[in-house]
C-alpha cells in the first residue's frame, strides 16, 4: 500500500510539473525543481546514512534531470502551440 501511495505522489508531481511548464510564465515550471533541490538538501544527511552512496546520487540526479527535462519539453510545446496560433491568426488576416 505504501508503494502505491508513493507512485501516486510521483504521478501527481509529474503532472503538476507538466502543467506548470506549459503556462505563459516560464518560471512556474521551475518551482518544483527548486522545491526538490530544497527538500533533498534538507534531508541529504539522512539519505546518505544508509551507506549506499552511489544509488542515492543516481536517484537524486535522475529525479532532477526528469523534472528539468519535463520543464524544457513543456516550454517547447508552449512555443509550438503559440506559433500555430500566430500562423492561424495570420491566415485569417489574409
Buried (B, 14 or more C-beta within 10 A) or exposed (E): EEEEEEEEEEEEBBEEBBEBBBEEEBEBBBBBBEEBBEEBEEEEEEBEEEEEEEEBEEEBEEBBEBBBEBBEBBBEEBEEEEEEEEEEEEEEEE
